[in-house]
Amino acid sequence: MQIAMNTVVSMTYELRDSEGTVLESSAEPVSYLHGGYDNIFPRVEEELHGKAIGDSVEITLEPADAFGEYDETLVQMEPIAAFPSKDLKVGMQFEGEDETGDVILYTVTNIDDGKVVVDGNHPWAGERVLFKATVTGVRSAVEEEVAHGHVHGAGGHHH
């Protein structure tokens, strides 16, 4: 079976930065619903379309096609009193909202002199990345998966 609209694709993958360092990889296959449901990078989905079990893809993703460009406006300095945790540490993450109400995950990048610097960029924003994947499974999605826009069961989302 080939990867097409409304198929569930299982794959192993590896994501590397431009230096060749592995950022993320999967030893066990992960699954996503194919067909423009925003469950995977659109450029990767395009490359996988029409592939079958055993096929591999290797694609270089520019920042706009991966984790976005680095946005300086997402870096903010706040007073330490604005944070609920007494054990505030660099690397901690907090949810916030942008002007449109979208949730942004902020990471504490610096704490100094009663001030906290938080960064709402993805840690790999601005990075060109290499995405390699090998297809390990392809099946037709069930009606409920299509209706919900994601995979259910093994390797997917559970209710």
C-alpha positions as CSV (number, residue, x, y, z in Angstrom):
1,M,0.0,0.0,0.0
2,Q,1.3,3.5,-0.9
3,I,1.1,6.5,1.4
4,A,-1.9,8.6,0.3
5,M,-4.6,10.8,1.8
6,N,-6.1,9.4,5.0
7,T,-3.5,6.6,5.5
8,V,-1.8,6.0,8.8
9,V,2.0,6.1,8.3
10,S,4.4,4.5,10.7
11,M,8.1,5.3,10.5
12,T,11.3,5.6,12.3
13,Y,13.1,8.9,12.0
14,E,16.1,10.9,12.8
15,L,16.4,14.7,13.0
16,R,19.9,16.3,12.8
17,D,21.1,19.9,12.9
18,S,23.4,21.4,10.3
19,E,26.4,20.2,12.3
20,G,25.2,16.6,12.0
21,T,24.2,16.3,15.7
22,V,21.2,14.1,16.3
23,L,18.4,16.4,17.8
24,E,15.8,13.7,18.0
25,S,15.3,10.1,16.8
26,S,12.9,7.3,17.2
27,A,14.0,3.7,18.0
28,E,10.3,2.6,17.9
29,P,8.1,3.6,15.0
30,V,5.9,6.6,15.4
31,S,2.6,7.1,13.5
32,Y,0.8,10.0,12.0
33,L,-2.3,10.6,9.9
34,H,-1.3,11.5,6.3
35,G,-3.3,14.1,4.4
36,G,-2.6,17.7,5.6
37,Y,-3.7,17.3,9.2
38,D,-0.6,19.2,10.5
39,N,0.7,16.1,12.3
40,I,4.1,16.3,10.6
41,F,6.1,19.0,8.7
42,P,4.3,19.6,5.4
43,R,7.5,19.3,3.3
44,V,8.1,15.9,4.9
45,E,4.5,14.8,4.2
46,E,5.0,15.8,0.5
47,E,8.2,13.7,0.3
48,L,6.5,10.7,1.9
49,H,3.4,10.9,-0.4
50,G,3.3,7.8,-2.7
51,K,6.0,5.9,-0.7
52,A,5.5,2.4,0.7
53,I,6.9,0.2,3.5
54,G,10.7,0.0,3.3
55,D,11.1,3.3,1.4
56,S,13.2,6.1,3.0
57,V,13.3,9.8,2.6
58,E,16.0,12.3,3.4
59,I,15.1,16.0,3.2
60,T,16.9,19.2,4.4
61,L,14.3,21.5,5.9
62,E,14.9,25.3,6.0
63,P,13.8,27.0,9.2
64,A,10.5,28.1,7.6
65,D,9.7,24.5,6.8
66,A,10.7,23.1,10.2
67,F,10.7,25.0,13.6
68,G,10.3,28.6,12.1
69,E,12.7,31.5,12.0
70,Y,14.1,32.8,15.3
71,D,11.8,35.7,16.5
72,E,13.5,38.2,18.8
73,T,10.1,39.5,19.9
74,L,9.5,36.2,21.6
75,V,12.3,36.9,24.1
76,Q,11.1,38.8,27.1
77,M,12.4,39.9,30.5
78,E,10.1,39.7,33.4
79,P,10.4,40.4,37.1
80,I,11.1,37.2,39.2
81,A,8.0,38.0,41.2
82,A,5.8,37.3,38.1
83,F,6.6,33.5,38.4
84,P,4.8,31.2,40.7
85,S,7.7,28.9,41.4
86,K,10.1,29.6,44.3
87,D,12.5,27.0,42.7
88,L,12.9,28.8,39.4
89,K,15.7,27.4,37.2
90,V,17.1,27.9,33.8
91,G,15.4,25.4,31.4
92,M,12.0,25.5,33.2
93,Q,9.1,26.0,30.9
94,F,5.9,28.0,31.3
95,E,2.8,28.4,29.0
96,G,1.9,31.9,28.0
97,E,-0.3,33.5,25.3
98,D,0.6,35.8,22.4
99,E,-1.6,38.8,21.3
100,T,-3.9,36.5,19.3
101,G,-4.5,34.1,22.3
102,D,-2.3,31.3,20.9
103,V,-0.5,29.3,23.6
104,I,3.3,29.7,23.5
105,L,5.7,27.6,25.5
106,Y,8.3,29.9,27.1
107,T,11.7,28.6,28.3
108,V,13.6,30.3,31.1
109,T,17.0,31.1,29.6
110,N,18.5,33.4,32.2
111,I,17.9,34.5,35.8
112,D,19.8,37.5,37.1
113,D,19.4,40.4,39.5
114,G,15.7,39.7,40.1
115,K,14.9,39.4,36.4
116,V,14.0,36.3,34.4
117,V,14.6,36.0,30.6
118,V,12.1,33.8,28.8
119,D,12.2,32.7,25.2
120,G,9.1,31.7,23.3
121,N,11.0,30.4,20.3
122,H,11.2,26.6,19.7
123,P,14.7,25.5,20.9
124,W,15.5,24.7,17.2
125,A,14.0,27.8,15.7
126,G,16.2,29.3,13.0
127,E,17.9,25.9,12.4
128,R,18.2,24.1,9.1
129,V,17.6,20.5,9.9
130,L,18.0,17.1,8.1
131,F,15.0,14.8,8.4
132,K,15.6,11.1,7.6
133,A,12.8,8.6,7.8
134,T,12.1,5.0,6.9
135,V,8.5,3.9,6.4
136,T,7.7,0.8,8.5
137,G,3.9,0.7,8.0
138,V,1.0,2.0,6.0
139,R,-2.7,1.3,6.5
140,S,-6.0,2.9,5.8
141,A,-7.2,5.2,8.5
142,V,-10.4,4.4,10.3
143,E,-13.3,6.8,10.1
144,E,-12.8,8.0,13.7
145,E,-9.1,8.9,13.1
146,V,-10.1,10.9,10.0
147,A,-12.8,12.7,11.9
148,H,-10.4,13.5,14.8
149,G,-7.5,14.3,12.5
150,H,-5.0,12.1,14.2
151,V,-4.0,8.4,14.8
152,H,-5.6,6.4,17.6
153,G,-4.1,3.2,19.2
154,A,-0.5,2.0,19.0
155,G,1.9,4.8,18.2
156,G,-0.9,7.4,18.2
157,H,-3.3,9.1,20.5
158,H,-5.5,7.2,23.1
159,H,-8.8,8.4,24.5
